[in-house]
């Protein structure tokens, strides 16, 4: 199914929501767009690009006695 059709179908469904359902959808979308997870992942990927990471083998060796 083409994306345009899917978008129109979604719009049609949104148009049938009552006040409470619309508020729930708005709340969900607000949470999804500004999640801390997204920010954390972006920061982690930047650290990888900058070489600010420790190889798994090195970390495992350091904590071996507790594993």
Buried (B, 14 or more C-beta within 10 A) or exposed (E): EEEEEEEEEEEEEEEEEEEEEEEEEEEEEEEEEEEEEEEEEEEEEEEEEEEEEEEEEEEEEEEEEEE
